[in-house]
Amino acid sequence: MEKVRSFIAIELPAELRQGLARIQARLKVDKPRVKWVDPNSIHLTLKFLGNVDPAMIGAITQAMTKSTQSISPFQLEVQQGLGAFPNLKRVQVVWVDLGGELEKLGQLQGLLETSLSSLGFAPETRAFKPHLTLARLGNEASPEERQRFGELIADTKFEPGYSIRVDALSLMKSQLTREGAIYSKLSSAELKKDL
């Protein structure tokens, strides 16, 4: 049976995706080597799972549900700053920073890692850095192009005021195509309801 490339994420409200599209438009200044993420596909990834057997989807969904039971819904805020991995001098990935109830987000992500490790998914070795990816630079981009793009990123501010109400996790399927990845929801798990 064909494996399913998948990840667990928090989906974004439409208003925020529109704001992300506007910021991408401001950054699109003659940058042919930049691969832009479709604003409708931008999400907050909590765990990339890779290629999984479709028979595991039920167990993954149960692990997600187990992770959400002790966490009530919370708010994240979009920060003004844009950033880049690994840094603004050697840009590879362009992202929008997040603030708000990051402690609750970190708890949720940690519980998810623990629940999934019992299914054989290796825990992430890097520290969790919540962000929304806007673009990736291709390998052919020169060091000078990366640095110039980093300067543009540093000079560009994102309009604050967007918030994300986190009340569910989504297990997403990722199909890679020439035009980019196409995402579809496989299942979801709601956070604990406030009484």
PyMOL commands that place a pseudoatom at each C-alpha (Angstrom):
pseudoatom trace, name=CA, resn=MET, resi=1, chain=A, elem=C, hetatm=0, pos=[0.000, 0.000, 0.000]
pseudoatom trace, name=CA, resn=GLU, resi=2, chain=A, elem=C, hetatm=0, pos=[1.290, 3.466, -0.881]
pseudoatom trace, name=CA, resn=LYS, resi=3, chain=A, elem=C, hetatm=0, pos=[2.588, 5.501, 2.044]
pseudoatom trace, name=CA, resn=VAL, resi=4, chain=A, elem=C, hetatm=0, pos=[1.139, 8.913, 2.910]
pseudoatom trace, name=CA, resn=ARG, resi=5, chain=A, elem=C, hetatm=0, pos=[3.495, 11.894, 3.359]
pseudoatom trace, name=CA, resn=SER, resi=6, chain=A, elem=C, hetatm=0, pos=[2.032, 13.663, 6.374]
pseudoatom trace, name=CA, resn=PHE, resi=7, chain=A, elem=C, hetatm=0, pos=[2.445, 16.147, 9.203]
pseudoatom trace, name=CA, resn=ILE, resi=8, chain=A, elem=C, hetatm=0, pos=[0.482, 17.525, 12.165]
pseudoatom trace, name=CA, resn=ALA, resi=9, chain=A, elem=C, hetatm=0, pos=[-0.381, 21.219, 12.085]
pseudoatom trace, name=CA, resn=ILE, resi=10, chain=A, elem=C, hetatm=0, pos=[-2.543, 24.056, 13.313]
pseudoatom trace, name=CA, resn=GLU, resi=11, chain=A, elem=C, hetatm=0, pos=[-4.582, 25.551, 10.484]
pseudoatom trace, name=CA, resn=LEU, resi=12, chain=A, elem=C, hetatm=0, pos=[-4.810, 29.328, 10.048]
pseudoatom trace, name=CA, resn=PRO, resi=13, chain=A, elem=C, hetatm=0, pos=[-7.837, 31.657, 9.731]
pseudoatom trace, name=CA, resn=ALA, resi=14, chain=A, elem=C, hetatm=0, pos=[-8.565, 33.052, 6.245]
pseudoatom trace, name=CA, resn=GLU, resi=15, chain=A, elem=C, hetatm=0, pos=[-7.930, 36.667, 7.335]
pseudoatom trace, name=CA, resn=LEU, resi=16, chain=A, elem=C, hetatm=0, pos=[-4.372, 35.781, 8.410]
pseudoatom trace, name=CA, resn=ARG, resi=17, chain=A, elem=C, hetatm=0, pos=[-3.681, 33.889, 5.148]
pseudoatom trace, name=CA, resn=GLN, resi=18, chain=A, elem=C, hetatm=0, pos=[-4.734, 37.036, 3.244]
pseudoatom trace, name=CA, resn=GLY, resi=19, chain=A, elem=C, hetatm=0, pos=[-2.332, 39.105, 5.358]
pseudoatom trace, name=CA, resn=LEU, resi=20, chain=A, elem=C, hetatm=0, pos=[0.471, 36.630, 4.619]
pseudoatom trace, name=CA, resn=ALA, resi=21, chain=A, elem=C, hetatm=0, pos=[-0.261, 36.970, 0.882]
pseudoatom trace, name=CA, resn=ARG, resi=22, chain=A, elem=C, hetatm=0, pos=[0.144, 40.758, 1.206]
pseudoatom trace, name=CA, resn=ILE, resi=23, chain=A, elem=C, hetatm=0, pos=[3.509, 40.428, 2.928]
pseudoatom trace, name=CA, resn=GLN, resi=24, chain=A, elem=C, hetatm=0, pos=[4.676, 37.972, 0.242]
pseudoatom trace, name=CA, resn=ALA, resi=25, chain=A, elem=C, hetatm=0, pos=[3.704, 40.531, -2.428]
pseudoatom trace, name=CA, resn=ARG, resi=26, chain=A, elem=C, hetatm=0, pos=[5.893, 43.144, -0.711]
pseudoatom trace, name=CA, resn=LEU, resi=27, chain=A, elem=C, hetatm=0, pos=[8.851, 40.731, -0.715]
pseudoatom trace, name=CA, resn=LYS, resi=28, chain=A, elem=C, hetatm=0, pos=[8.454, 39.678, -4.364]
pseudoatom trace, name=CA, resn=VAL, resi=29, chain=A, elem=C, hetatm=0, pos=[10.998, 42.085, -5.795]
pseudoatom trace, name=CA, resn=ASP, resi=30, chain=A, elem=C, hetatm=0, pos=[12.669, 40.335, -8.723]
pseudoatom trace, name=CA, resn=LYS, resi=31, chain=A, elem=C, hetatm=0, pos=[13.499, 37.171, -6.794]
pseudoatom trace, name=CA, resn=PRO, resi=32, chain=A, elem=C, hetatm=0, pos=[13.368, 34.362, -9.373]
pseudoatom trace, name=CA, resn=ARG, resi=33, chain=A, elem=C, hetatm=0, pos=[15.122, 31.858, -7.105]
pseudoatom trace, name=CA, resn=VAL, resi=34, chain=A, elem=C, hetatm=0, pos=[12.514, 32.099, -4.353]
pseudoatom trace, name=CA, resn=LYS, resi=35, chain=A, elem=C, hetatm=0, pos=[9.833, 29.396, -4.052]
pseudoatom trace, name=CA, resn=TRP, resi=36, chain=A, elem=C, hetatm=0, pos=[6.796, 31.030, -2.435]
pseudoatom trace, name=CA, resn=VAL, resi=37, chain=A, elem=C, hetatm=0, pos=[4.425, 29.010, -0.277]
pseudoatom trace, name=CA, resn=ASP, resi=38, chain=A, elem=C, hetatm=0, pos=[0.813, 29.318, -1.457]
pseudoatom trace, name=CA, resn=PRO, resi=39, chain=A, elem=C, hetatm=0, pos=[-0.861, 31.484, 1.245]
pseudoatom trace, name=CA, resn=ASN, resi=40, chain=A, elem=C, hetatm=0, pos=[-3.796, 29.048, 1.352]
pseudoatom trace, name=CA, resn=SER, resi=41, chain=A, elem=C, hetatm=0, pos=[-1.347, 26.283, 2.278]
pseudoatom trace, name=CA, resn=ILE, resi=42, chain=A, elem=C, hetatm=0, pos=[0.499, 28.090, 5.083]
pseudoatom trace, name=CA, resn=HIS, resi=43, chain=A, elem=C, hetatm=0, pos=[0.032, 26.437, 8.477]
pseudoatom trace, name=CA, resn=LEU, resi=44, chain=A, elem=C, hetatm=0, pos=[1.844, 26.048, 11.801]
pseudoatom trace, name=CA, resn=THR, resi=45, chain=A, elem=C, hetatm=0, pos=[3.612, 22.679, 11.716]
pseudoatom trace, name=CA, resn=LEU, resi=46, chain=A, elem=C, hetatm=0, pos=[3.942, 20.914, 15.059]
pseudoatom trace, name=CA, resn=LYS, resi=47, chain=A, elem=C, hetatm=0, pos=[5.385, 17.621, 13.807]
pseudoatom trace, name=CA, resn=PHE, resi=48, chain=A, elem=C, hetatm=0, pos=[6.498, 16.366, 10.398]
pseudoatom trace, name=CA, resn=LEU, resi=49, chain=A, elem=C, hetatm=0, pos=[5.836, 12.616, 10.237]
pseudoatom trace, name=CA, resn=GLY, resi=50, chain=A, elem=C, hetatm=0, pos=[7.214, 11.760, 6.794]
pseudoatom trace, name=CA, resn=ASN, resi=51, chain=A, elem=C, hetatm=0, pos=[5.850, 8.824, 4.818]
pseudoatom trace, name=CA, resn=VAL, resi=52, chain=A, elem=C, hetatm=0, pos=[3.481, 6.786, 6.982]
pseudoatom trace, name=CA, resn=ASP, resi=53, chain=A, elem=C, hetatm=0, pos=[1.517, 3.637, 6.351]
pseudoatom trace, name=CA, resn=PRO, resi=54, chain=A, elem=C, hetatm=0, pos=[-2.200, 4.507, 5.876]
pseudoatom trace, name=CA, resn=ALA, resi=55, chain=A, elem=C, hetatm=0, pos=[-3.006, 1.858, 8.500]
pseudoatom trace, name=CA, resn=MET, resi=56, chain=A, elem=C, hetatm=0, pos=[-1.262, 4.122, 11.083]
pseudoatom trace, name=CA, resn=ILE, resi=57, chain=A, elem=C, hetatm=0, pos=[-3.630, 7.077, 10.578]
pseudoatom trace, name=CA, resn=GLY, resi=58, chain=A, elem=C, hetatm=0, pos=[-6.062, 5.884, 13.264]
pseudoatom trace, name=CA, resn=ALA, resi=59, chain=A, elem=C, hetatm=0, pos=[-3.266, 5.420, 15.832]
pseudoatom trace, name=CA, resn=ILE, resi=60, chain=A, elem=C, hetatm=0, pos=[-1.765, 8.822, 14.952]
pseudoatom trace, name=CA, resn=THR, resi=61, chain=A, elem=C, hetatm=0, pos=[-5.186, 10.453, 15.408]
pseudoatom trace, name=CA, resn=GLN, resi=62, chain=A, elem=C, hetatm=0, pos=[-5.526, 8.737, 18.813]
pseudoatom trace, name=CA, resn=ALA, resi=63, chain=A, elem=C, hetatm=0, pos=[-2.072, 10.065, 19.799]
pseudoatom trace, name=CA, resn=MET, resi=64, chain=A, elem=C, hetatm=0, pos=[-3.177, 13.556, 18.745]
pseudoatom trace, name=CA, resn=THR, resi=65, chain=A, elem=C, hetatm=0, pos=[-6.371, 13.233, 20.825]
pseudoatom trace, name=CA, resn=LYS, resi=66, chain=A, elem=C, hetatm=0, pos=[-4.364, 12.046, 23.843]
pseudoatom trace, name=CA, resn=SER, resi=67, chain=A, elem=C, hetatm=0, pos=[-2.112, 15.119, 23.462]
pseudoatom trace, name=CA, resn=THR, resi=68, chain=A, elem=C, hetatm=0, pos=[-5.000, 17.594, 23.336]
pseudoatom trace, name=CA, resn=GLN, resi=69, chain=A, elem=C, hetatm=0, pos=[-7.036, 16.359, 26.318]
pseudoatom trace, name=CA, resn=SER, resi=70, chain=A, elem=C, hetatm=0, pos=[-5.256, 18.399, 28.990]
pseudoatom trace, name=CA, resn=ILE, resi=71, chain=A, elem=C, hetatm=0, pos=[-4.858, 21.624, 26.971]
pseudoatom trace, name=CA, resn=SER, resi=72, chain=A, elem=C, hetatm=0, pos=[-7.721, 24.106, 26.632]
pseudoatom trace, name=CA, resn=PRO, resi=73, chain=A, elem=C, hetatm=0, pos=[-8.007, 26.366, 23.543]
pseudoatom trace, name=CA, resn=PHE, resi=74, chain=A, elem=C, hetatm=0, pos=[-5.545, 29.273, 23.442]
pseudoatom trace, name=CA, resn=GLN, resi=75, chain=A, elem=C, hetatm=0, pos=[-4.470, 32.268, 21.349]
pseudoatom trace, name=CA, resn=LEU, resi=76, chain=A, elem=C, hetatm=0, pos=[-1.350, 32.902, 19.291]
pseudoatom trace, name=CA, resn=GLU, resi=77, chain=A, elem=C, hetatm=0, pos=[-0.469, 36.317, 17.898]
pseudoatom trace, name=CA, resn=VAL, resi=78, chain=A, elem=C, hetatm=0, pos=[1.445, 37.195, 14.758]
pseudoatom trace, name=CA, resn=GLN, resi=79, chain=A, elem=C, hetatm=0, pos=[4.493, 39.302, 15.653]
pseudoatom trace, name=CA, resn=GLN, resi=80, chain=A, elem=C, hetatm=0, pos=[5.756, 42.239, 13.611]
pseudoatom trace, name=CA, resn=GLY, resi=81, chain=A, elem=C, hetatm=0, pos=[9.067, 40.653, 12.732]
pseudoatom trace, name=CA, resn=LEU, resi=82, chain=A, elem=C, hetatm=0, pos=[9.968, 38.500, 9.794]
pseudoatom trace, name=CA, resn=GLY, resi=83, chain=A, elem=C, hetatm=0, pos=[12.934, 36.192, 10.079]
pseudoatom trace, name=CA, resn=ALA, resi=84, chain=A, elem=C, hetatm=0, pos=[14.994, 33.646, 8.216]
pseudoatom trace, name=CA, resn=PHE, resi=85, chain=A, elem=C, hetatm=0, pos=[16.638, 30.282, 8.814]
pseudoatom trace, name=CA, resn=PRO, resi=86, chain=A, elem=C, hetatm=0, pos=[19.514, 29.864, 9.386]
pseudoatom trace, name=CA, resn=ASN, resi=87, chain=A, elem=C, hetatm=0, pos=[19.918, 33.689, 9.578]
pseudoatom trace, name=CA, resn=LEU, resi=88, chain=A, elem=C, hetatm=0, pos=[19.417, 36.926, 7.585]
pseudoatom trace, name=CA, resn=LYS, resi=89, chain=A, elem=C, hetatm=0, pos=[22.893, 36.723, 6.019]
pseudoatom trace, name=CA, resn=ARG, resi=90, chain=A, elem=C, hetatm=0, pos=[22.360, 33.218, 4.573]
pseudoatom trace, name=CA, resn=VAL, resi=91, chain=A, elem=C, hetatm=0, pos=[18.606, 33.068, 3.941]
pseudoatom trace, name=CA, resn=GLN, resi=92, chain=A, elem=C, hetatm=0, pos=[17.152, 29.634, 3.155]
pseudoatom trace, name=CA, resn=VAL, resi=93, chain=A, elem=C, hetatm=0, pos=[13.661, 29.892, 4.696]
pseudoatom trace, name=CA, resn=VAL, resi=94, chain=A, elem=C, hetatm=0, pos=[11.633, 33.096, 5.244]
pseudoatom trace, name=CA, resn=TRP, resi=95, chain=A, elem=C, hetatm=0, pos=[9.138, 33.099, 8.120]
pseudoatom trace, name=CA, resn=VAL, resi=96, chain=A, elem=C, hetatm=0, pos=[6.745, 35.152, 10.245]
pseudoatom trace, name=CA, resn=ASP, resi=97, chain=A, elem=C, hetatm=0, pos=[7.295, 35.076, 14.005]
pseudoatom trace, name=CA, resn=LEU, resi=98, chain=A, elem=C, hetatm=0, pos=[4.584, 34.118, 16.496]
pseudoatom trace, name=CA, resn=GLY, resi=99, chain=A, elem=C, hetatm=0, pos=[3.826, 35.237, 20.045]
pseudoatom trace, name=CA, resn=GLY, resi=100, chain=A, elem=C, hetatm=0, pos=[0.898, 34.867, 22.417]
pseudoatom trace, name=CA, resn=GLU, resi=101, chain=A, elem=C, hetatm=0, pos=[0.397, 31.811, 24.609]
pseudoatom trace, name=CA, resn=LEU, resi=102, chain=A, elem=C, hetatm=0, pos=[3.638, 30.151, 23.514]
pseudoatom trace, name=CA, resn=GLU, resi=103, chain=A, elem=C, hetatm=0, pos=[3.948, 28.233, 26.784]
pseudoatom trace, name=CA, resn=LYS, resi=104, chain=A, elem=C, hetatm=0, pos=[0.682, 26.382, 26.046]
pseudoatom trace, name=CA, resn=LEU, resi=105, chain=A, elem=C, hetatm=0, pos=[1.828, 25.797, 22.467]
pseudoatom trace, name=CA, resn=GLY, resi=106, chain=A, elem=C, hetatm=0, pos=[5.106, 24.348, 23.752]
pseudoatom trace, name=CA, resn=GLN, resi=107, chain=A, elem=C, hetatm=0, pos=[3.214, 22.078, 26.177]
pseudoatom trace, name=CA, resn=LEU, resi=108, chain=A, elem=C, hetatm=0, pos=[0.962, 20.849, 23.370]
pseudoatom trace, name=CA, resn=GLN, resi=109, chain=A, elem=C, hetatm=0, pos=[3.913, 20.198, 21.051]
pseudoatom trace, name=CA, resn=GLY, resi=110, chain=A, elem=C, hetatm=0, pos=[5.772, 18.349, 23.838]
pseudoatom trace, name=CA, resn=LEU, resi=111, chain=A, elem=C, hetatm=0, pos=[2.751, 16.147, 24.626]
pseudoatom trace, name=CA, resn=LEU, resi=112, chain=A, elem=C, hetatm=0, pos=[2.402, 15.399, 20.918]
pseudoatom trace, name=CA, resn=GLU, resi=113, chain=A, elem=C, hetatm=0, pos=[6.081, 14.372, 20.682]
pseudoatom trace, name=CA, resn=THR, resi=114, chain=A, elem=C, hetatm=0, pos=[5.652, 12.055, 23.686]
pseudoatom trace, name=CA, resn=SER, resi=115, chain=A, elem=C, hetatm=0, pos=[2.450, 10.454, 22.343]
pseudoatom trace, name=CA, resn=LEU, resi=116, chain=A, elem=C, hetatm=0, pos=[3.937, 9.925, 18.891]
pseudoatom trace, name=CA, resn=SER, resi=117, chain=A, elem=C, hetatm=0, pos=[7.212, 8.485, 20.200]
pseudoatom trace, name=CA, resn=SER, resi=118, chain=A, elem=C, hetatm=0, pos=[5.221, 5.526, 21.570]
pseudoatom trace, name=CA, resn=LEU, resi=119, chain=A, elem=C, hetatm=0, pos=[4.209, 4.846, 17.938]
pseudoatom trace, name=CA, resn=GLY, resi=120, chain=A, elem=C, hetatm=0, pos=[7.834, 4.825, 16.792]
pseudoatom trace, name=CA, resn=PHE, resi=121, chain=A, elem=C, hetatm=0, pos=[8.198, 8.438, 15.597]
pseudoatom trace, name=CA, resn=ALA, resi=122, chain=A, elem=C, hetatm=0, pos=[11.577, 9.787, 16.682]
pseudoatom trace, name=CA, resn=PRO, resi=123, chain=A, elem=C, hetatm=0, pos=[11.366, 12.940, 18.812]
pseudoatom trace, name=CA, resn=GLU, resi=124, chain=A, elem=C, hetatm=0, pos=[12.622, 16.129, 17.161]
pseudoatom trace, name=CA, resn=THR, resi=125, chain=A, elem=C, hetatm=0, pos=[16.206, 16.898, 18.193]
pseudoatom trace, name=CA, resn=ARG, resi=126, chain=A, elem=C, hetatm=0, pos=[16.035, 20.639, 17.419]
pseudoatom trace, name=CA, resn=ALA, resi=127, chain=A, elem=C, hetatm=0, pos=[14.252, 23.052, 19.740]
pseudoatom trace, name=CA, resn=PHE, resi=128, chain=A, elem=C, hetatm=0, pos=[10.692, 23.840, 18.620]
pseudoatom trace, name=CA, resn=LYS, resi=129, chain=A, elem=C, hetatm=0, pos=[10.566, 27.306, 16.981]
pseudoatom trace, name=CA, resn=PRO, resi=130, chain=A, elem=C, hetatm=0, pos=[6.945, 28.191, 16.100]
pseudoatom trace, name=CA, resn=HIS, resi=131, chain=A, elem=C, hetatm=0, pos=[6.790, 30.088, 12.801]
pseudoatom trace, name=CA, resn=LEU, resi=132, chain=A, elem=C, hetatm=0, pos=[4.814, 30.424, 9.564]
pseudoatom trace, name=CA, resn=THR, resi=133, chain=A, elem=C, hetatm=0, pos=[6.915, 29.701, 6.463]
pseudoatom trace, name=CA, resn=LEU, resi=134, chain=A, elem=C, hetatm=0, pos=[6.455, 32.199, 3.604]
pseudoatom trace, name=CA, resn=ALA, resi=135, chain=A, elem=C, hetatm=0, pos=[9.181, 31.100, 1.169]
pseudoatom trace, name=CA, resn=ARG, resi=136, chain=A, elem=C, hetatm=0, pos=[12.282, 28.997, 0.557]
pseudoatom trace, name=CA, resn=LEU, resi=137, chain=A, elem=C, hetatm=0, pos=[15.322, 29.941, -1.497]
pseudoatom trace, name=CA, resn=GLY, resi=138, chain=A, elem=C, hetatm=0, pos=[16.545, 27.486, -4.092]
pseudoatom trace, name=CA, resn=ASN, resi=139, chain=A, elem=C, hetatm=0, pos=[20.022, 25.940, -3.841]
pseudoatom trace, name=CA, resn=GLU, resi=140, chain=A, elem=C, hetatm=0, pos=[21.122, 27.946, -6.884]
pseudoatom trace, name=CA, resn=ALA, resi=141, chain=A, elem=C, hetatm=0, pos=[20.763, 31.290, -5.050]
pseudoatom trace, name=CA, resn=SER, resi=142, chain=A, elem=C, hetatm=0, pos=[24.179, 32.899, -4.573]
pseudoatom trace, name=CA, resn=PRO, resi=143, chain=A, elem=C, hetatm=0, pos=[25.487, 34.031, -1.154]
pseudoatom trace, name=CA, resn=GLU, resi=144, chain=A, elem=C, hetatm=0, pos=[25.083, 37.659, -2.316]
pseudoatom trace, name=CA, resn=GLU, resi=145, chain=A, elem=C, hetatm=0, pos=[21.442, 37.077, -3.324]
pseudoatom trace, name=CA, resn=ARG, resi=146, chain=A, elem=C, hetatm=0, pos=[20.747, 35.444, 0.044]
pseudoatom trace, name=CA, resn=GLN, resi=147, chain=A, elem=C, hetatm=0, pos=[22.273, 38.387, 1.901]
pseudoatom trace, name=CA, resn=ARG, resi=148, chain=A, elem=C, hetatm=0, pos=[20.395, 41.004, -0.192]
pseudoatom trace, name=CA, resn=PHE, resi=149, chain=A, elem=C, hetatm=0, pos=[17.141, 39.156, 0.373]
pseudoatom trace, name=CA, resn=GLY, resi=150, chain=A, elem=C, hetatm=0, pos=[17.944, 39.069, 4.118]
pseudoatom trace, name=CA, resn=GLU, resi=151, chain=A, elem=C, hetatm=0, pos=[18.285, 42.863, 4.073]
pseudoatom trace, name=CA, resn=LEU, resi=152, chain=A, elem=C, hetatm=0, pos=[14.881, 43.189, 2.400]
pseudoatom trace, name=CA, resn=ILE, resi=153, chain=A, elem=C, hetatm=0, pos=[13.365, 40.847, 5.012]
pseudoatom trace, name=CA, resn=ALA, resi=154, chain=A, elem=C, hetatm=0, pos=[14.895, 42.893, 7.857]
pseudoatom trace, name=CA, resn=ASP, resi=155, chain=A, elem=C, hetatm=0, pos=[13.400, 46.112, 6.413]
pseudoatom trace, name=CA, resn=THR, resi=156, chain=A, elem=C, hetatm=0, pos=[9.893, 44.632, 5.928]
pseudoatom trace, name=CA, resn=LYS, resi=157, chain=A, elem=C, hetatm=0, pos=[7.402, 44.741, 8.801]
pseudoatom trace, name=CA, resn=PHE, resi=158, chain=A, elem=C, hetatm=0, pos=[4.301, 42.608, 9.089]
pseudoatom trace, name=CA, resn=GLU, resi=159, chain=A, elem=C, hetatm=0, pos=[1.084, 44.268, 10.261]
pseudoatom trace, name=CA, resn=PRO, resi=160, chain=A, elem=C, hetatm=0, pos=[0.445, 42.958, 13.783]
pseudoatom trace, name=CA, resn=GLY, resi=161, chain=A, elem=C, hetatm=0, pos=[-3.066, 42.315, 15.008]
pseudoatom trace, name=CA, resn=TYR, resi=162, chain=A, elem=C, hetatm=0, pos=[-3.675, 38.886, 13.534]
pseudoatom trace, name=CA, resn=SER, resi=163, chain=A, elem=C, hetatm=0, pos=[-4.443, 36.134, 15.999]
pseudoatom trace, name=CA, resn=ILE, resi=164, chain=A, elem=C, hetatm=0, pos=[-4.895, 32.392, 15.754]
pseudoatom trace, name=CA, resn=ARG, resi=165, chain=A, elem=C, hetatm=0, pos=[-7.363, 30.643, 18.050]
pseudoatom trace, name=CA, resn=VAL, resi=166, chain=A, elem=C, hetatm=0, pos=[-5.886, 27.195, 18.596]
pseudoatom trace, name=CA, resn=ASP, resi=167, chain=A, elem=C, hetatm=0, pos=[-8.720, 24.772, 19.298]
pseudoatom trace, name=CA, resn=ALA, resi=168, chain=A, elem=C, hetatm=0, pos=[-7.727, 21.720, 17.219]
pseudoatom trace, name=CA, resn=LEU, resi=169, chain=A, elem=C, hetatm=0, pos=[-4.843, 19.864, 15.609]
pseudoatom trace, name=CA, resn=SER, resi=170, chain=A, elem=C, hetatm=0, pos=[-5.033, 18.565, 12.047]
pseudoatom trace, name=CA, resn=LEU, resi=171, chain=A, elem=C, hetatm=0, pos=[-3.311, 15.551, 10.534]
pseudoatom trace, name=CA, resn=MET, resi=172, chain=A, elem=C, hetatm=0, pos=[-2.460, 16.684, 7.021]
pseudoatom trace, name=CA, resn=LYS, resi=173, chain=A, elem=C, hetatm=0, pos=[-1.542, 14.780, 3.866]
pseudoatom trace, name=CA, resn=SER, resi=174, chain=A, elem=C, hetatm=0, pos=[1.091, 16.401, 1.646]
pseudoatom trace, name=CA, resn=GLN, resi=175, chain=A, elem=C, hetatm=0, pos=[1.176, 15.526, -2.065]
pseudoatom trace, name=CA, resn=LEU, resi=176, chain=A, elem=C, hetatm=0, pos=[4.242, 16.907, -3.829]
pseudoatom trace, name=CA, resn=THR, resi=177, chain=A, elem=C, hetatm=0, pos=[3.662, 18.238, -7.355]
pseudoatom trace, name=CA, resn=ARG, resi=178, chain=A, elem=C, hetatm=0, pos=[5.683, 20.378, -9.782]
pseudoatom trace, name=CA, resn=GLU, resi=179, chain=A, elem=C, hetatm=0, pos=[3.599, 23.405, -8.722]
pseudoatom trace, name=CA, resn=GLY, resi=180, chain=A, elem=C, hetatm=0, pos=[4.240, 22.758, -5.033]
pseudoatom trace, name=CA, resn=ALA, resi=181, chain=A, elem=C, hetatm=0, pos=[2.687, 20.699, -2.253]
pseudoatom trace, name=CA, resn=ILE, resi=182, chain=A, elem=C, hetatm=0, pos=[-1.063, 20.100, -2.113]
pseudoatom trace, name=CA, resn=TYR, resi=183, chain=A, elem=C, hetatm=0, pos=[-2.412, 19.612, 1.416]
pseudoatom trace, name=CA, resn=SER, resi=184, chain=A, elem=C, hetatm=0, pos=[-5.567, 17.836, 2.514]
pseudoatom trace, name=CA, resn=LYS, resi=185, chain=A, elem=C, hetatm=0, pos=[-6.842, 17.061, 6.009]
pseudoatom trace, name=CA, resn=LEU, resi=186, chain=A, elem=C, hetatm=0, pos=[-6.908, 13.383, 7.020]
pseudoatom trace, name=CA, resn=SER, resi=187, chain=A, elem=C, hetatm=0, pos=[-8.228, 13.825, 10.580]
pseudoatom trace, name=CA, resn=SER, resi=188, chain=A, elem=C, hetatm=0, pos=[-8.325, 16.247, 13.485]
pseudoatom trace, name=CA, resn=ALA, resi=189, chain=A, elem=C, hetatm=0, pos=[-8.330, 16.323, 17.291]
pseudoatom trace, name=CA, resn=GLU, resi=190, chain=A, elem=C, hetatm=0, pos=[-10.008, 19.078, 19.304]
pseudoatom trace, name=CA, resn=LEU, resi=191, chain=A, elem=C, hetatm=0, pos=[-8.469, 20.642, 22.377]
pseudoatom trace, name=CA, resn=LYS, resi=192, chain=A, elem=C, hetatm=0, pos=[-10.173, 20.214, 25.765]
pseudoatom trace, name=CA, resn=LYS, resi=193, chain=A, elem=C, hetatm=0, pos=[-13.447, 22.115, 25.893]
pseudoatom trace, name=CA, resn=ASP, resi=194, chain=A, elem=C, hetatm=0, pos=[-13.801, 24.760, 28.586]
pseudoatom trace, name=CA, resn=LEU, resi=195, chain=A, elem=C, hetatm=0, pos=[-16.664, 23.920, 30.930]
for i in range(1, 195): cmd.bond("trace and resi %d" % i, "trace and resi %d" % (i + 1))
show_as sticks, trace
zoom trace
